[in-house]
Amino acid sequence: MLQSIRNGSRSWGAKIIIGLMVAAMALFGVESLFSAFGRDPNQVASVNGEPILRQQVELEVQRALRSGQVPPEQERALRNDVLDQLITQELLSQYAEEGGFHLSDDQLDQVIVTLPEFQDEQGRFNPDIFRNQLGRAGYTPMAFRQELEGDLKRRYLQQGIAQSDFSLPSEREQMAALQNQQRSFRYVMLNEGDIDFTPNVTDEDVEAYYQANPERFERPEQVQVEYVLIDRQAMAENVEVDDEALRRAWRAQNRTAERRVSHIMVTYGDERSRDDAEARAQQALDDLEQGQSFEDTVLRYSDDTASAEQGGDLGVIAPGIMGQAFDDAAFELAEGETSGLVEMGDAFHVLQVTEVEGPSFEEQRETLAQSAAISEVSDDFNRQVQRLIDESFAADDLGSVADDLGLALQQTGWIARDEATGVLSEPGVMDEAFSEDVLDAGYNSEVIELDDDRRLVLRVADHREATVLPLDEVREEIEGYVAAAQRQRALQDEADRLVAALEAGDEVDVTWLEASDVSRQGPATLPAALIDGVFRLPRPEEGESRFASIAMPGTVSVVALDSVEQGSADDDQLGEFMVQFAEQMRAQAALEGLVKALRDDADIER
């Protein structure tokens, strides 16, 4: 109920126009969308003489099924829930009407112009958008206003009831004090070694447990599936990519990355002709190719004496700084590579990249190889996918399709809708396996796109309905359950014996563990069930202890509550949270009480 109040604060235009209001299975979770369709004499229920139409129910049922929130096998239960919700909605509408709830035309106009669904990019109400949105949803402006008015009245009614609840200052202080209370206690957890116990599980015990707990032994509806998978990445694993192609890909990928560049510069002009400068620069390049170091070569040949003292270093260069010729040469080089002769600005240059701002070629080699391999097989992948689409559409099996395409036919054991693993657990795959065409009609599925690199077609090889497993198949499992229950009862009997002895003042042979000043949240080292049980115990008398047993999973604890320290009544953050929670619970109870009273007094025919 409270969720419906929170939902009411969202855009009502989106709920009504765009159809976000799916059946939410909460008491007030369905908002009506039906007045625009007019009345139908084929009613399925009436509330104080007002009909609820079959069309109303079916629209909400189909909307919920299409949303995927409700599985198809629950359609019958869903239809009953939807009808029940529509009855509740009609009761609230009538109650609001009788109570004099009224919204003026101006108030409705104000709500409509503030709905974002009807606003332009500047956030202003646009009449054209308003009419277009309503037209697509099948509404006239008048029908929409009536629908919105009813929704708002129900919303304000629920909010008014919920917000009428409040806590007195004394209540707030008491809740804060209780929340901050601390308790000190002793405890011992009994285990199988503390009792003389041997399980005695009879056939009658097994039969009784089986009859009392059939849901534990229900096998869900299951299928055996055959499928064919085309995986582009798997295809790419068999492709070898040329190292030079990878380097080209790396250069292209890092073409705009900043890099540190060194150079040898040989100028020409008044003192040296262009041909002489080119010959000198070529000699420098020849020396480098013969193994001379760049640092020594730059000192012998470069006319840029300032950078020559730094090994020819020009610093970190970004694209566009040194001109197009420089960029064409330098930004094609990987780290450690040297260019040929580059002519620019009355000089010939030899460039060497000493550092690239980003991953090196070796660091990116594996990723580049994967990308290049995937790119190389993409055409083949697309052809295979198209063949899979064409051949699986009309094939009576998947084995022949797999053979034709050179693919493996995968087969599974029995799996339920929510038990699939691997590729079958991908979204939508098992929905396809349990679809009418595949499960009932026996067709191959459509080609399912798992992601950019994988396509799958499946077929149901066998199918079995949900059933309760025979007793003989689950006897061993039941024997374990019964033995555990007998063990738990024996532990409880021993705990009760110890508690009785403690209350009588007798000495008991146990080793107590101490827990001091424990709050309701408690330390992580203590089981939550133990703390919860301790805080349910009455306060002990001064100087005495309160003894009790607390059942826990697999064990029973005996506790001695020794003292209770009243918490601070200050409205700290935790205390405030508890106050708000208590108010919400009371508000929910008030809303449920109203609905119950309306139902009790109403003339409802179904």
Stockholm file with secondary structure:
# STOCKHOLM 1.0

chainA/1-606         MLQSIRNGSRSWGAKIIIGLMVAAMALFGVESLFSAFGRDPNQVASVNGEPILRQQVELEVQRALRSGQVPPEQERALRNDVLDQLITQELLSQYAEEGGFHLSDDQLDQVIVTLPEFQDEQGRFNPDIFRNQLGRAGYTPMAFRQELEGDLKRRYLQQGIAQSDFSLPSEREQMAALQNQQRSFRYVMLNEGDIDFTPNVTDEDVEAYYQANPERFERPEQVQVEYVLIDRQAMAENVEVDDEALRRAWRAQNRTAERRVSHIMVTYGDERSRDDAEARAQQALDDLEQGQSFEDTVLRYSDDTASAEQGGDLGVIAPGIMGQAFDDAAFELAEGETSGLVEMGDAFHVLQVTEVEGPSFEEQRETLAQSAAISEVSDDFNRQVQRLIDESFAADDLGSVADDLGLALQQTGWIARDEATGVLSEPGVMDEAFSEDVLDAGYNSEVIELDDDRRLVLRVADHREATVLPLDEVREEIEGYVAAAQRQRALQDEADRLVAALEAGDEVDVTWLEASDVSRQGPATLPAALIDGVFRLPRPEEGESRFASIAMPGTVSVVALDSVEQGSADDDQLGEFMVQFAEQMRAQAALEGLVKALRDDADIER
#=GR chainA/1-606 SS CHHHHHHHTSCHHIIIIICCCCCCCSTTCCCCCCGGGCCCSCEEEEETTEEEEHHHHHHHHHHHHHHTSSCGGGHHHHHHHHHHHHHHHHHHHHHHHHTTCCCCHHHHHHHHHHCGGGBCTTSCBCHHHHHHHHHHHTCCHHHHHHHHHHHHHHHHHHHHHHHTCCCCHHHHHHHHHHHTCEEEEEEEEECGGGSCCCCCCCHHHHHHHHHHCGGGGEECCEEEEEEEEEEHHHHHTTCCCCHHHHHHHHHHHTTTSCEEEEEEEEECSSSSCHHHHHHHHHHHHHHHHTTCCHHHHHHHHCSCHHHHTTTTEEEEECTTSSCHHHHHHHTTCCTTCEEEEEECSSEEEEEEEEEESSCCHHHHHHHHHHHHHHHHHHHHHHHHHHHHHHHHHHCSCSHHHHHHHTCCEEECCCEETTCCCGGGGSTTHHHHHTSIIIIISCCCCCCEEEETTEEEEEEEEEEECCEECCHHHHHHHHHHHHHHHHHHHHHHHHHHHHHHHHHTTCCCCCCCEEEEEECSSCCTTSCHHHHHHHTTSCCCCTTCCEEEEEEETTEEEEEEEEEEECCCCSCCHHHHHHHHHHHHHHHHHHHHHHHHHHHHHSCEEC
#=GC SS_cons         CHHHHHHHTSCHHIIIIICCCCCCCSTTCCCCCCGGGCCCSCEEEEETTEEEEHHHHHHHHHHHHHHTSSCGGGHHHHHHHHHHHHHHHHHHHHHHHHTTCCCCHHHHHHHHHHCGGGBCTTSCBCHHHHHHHHHHHTCCHHHHHHHHHHHHHHHHHHHHHHHTCCCCHHHHHHHHHHHTCEEEEEEEEECGGGSCCCCCCCHHHHHHHHHHCGGGGEECCEEEEEEEEEEHHHHHTTCCCCHHHHHHHHHHHTTTSCEEEEEEEEECSSSSCHHHHHHHHHHHHHHHHTTCCHHHHHHHHCSCHHHHTTTTEEEEECTTSSCHHHHHHHTTCCTTCEEEEEECSSEEEEEEEEEESSCCHHHHHHHHHHHHHHHHHHHHHHHHHHHHHHHHHHCSCSHHHHHHHTCCEEECCCEETTCCCGGGGSTTHHHHHTSIIIIISCCCCCCEEEETTEEEEEEEEEEECCEECCHHHHHHHHHHHHHHHHHHHHHHHHHHHHHHHHHTTCCCCCCCEEEEEECSSCCTTSCHHHHHHHTTSCCCCTTCCEEEEEEETTEEEEEEEEEEECCCCSCCHHHHHHHHHHHHHHHHHHHHHHHHHHHHHSCEEC
//
